């Protein structure tokens, strides 16, 4: 059974930075594409960043230049570095895994971690 455990969330002031981590167990991590999604109150879950099994990254326009996704296959961990945070980045952030490796079929999710950006 695949498990994803996020860490690194919390409260940060506007303009600050955070690095989220997600440790995976129960699967061959290097074969998975990994992603970060977020969901703010009253809004739909949206993609923040993804990285395929071969390291190709994808960001929506709203996140380009403000965040970086990376992976360490030796540690079964994916990271999300976020900079220049604004209150609009406040949300629950979810780590996700895609066993196809393509970043198109995320089917396993972490429990989520709260990120709150104060103004």
FENNORTA-V576171 format. One record per run of one state. SS is the DSSP state (H for helix, E for strand, - for the rest). FROM is the first residue (numbers start at 0). LEN is the number of residues. If there is no record, write none. Layout:
ss:SS from:FROM len:LEN
ss:SS from:FROM len:LEN
This chain:
ss:- from:0 len:2
ss:E from:2 len:5
ss:- from:7 len:2
ss:E from:9 len:4
ss:- from:13 len:4
ss:E from:17 len:8
ss:- from:25 len:3
ss:H from:28 len:3
ss:- from:31 len:1
ss:E from:32 len:7
ss:- from:39 len:6
ss:E from:45 len:6
ss:- from:51 len:5
ss:E from:56 len:2
ss:- from:58 len:8
ss:E from:66 len:6
ss:H from:72 len:3
ss:- from:75 len:1
ss:E from:76 len:6
ss:- from:82 len:4
ss:H from:86 len:3
ss:- from:89 len:1
ss:E from:90 len:8
ss:- from:98 len:9
ss:E from:107 len:2
ss:- from:109 len:3
ss:E from:112 len:6
ss:- from:118 len:1
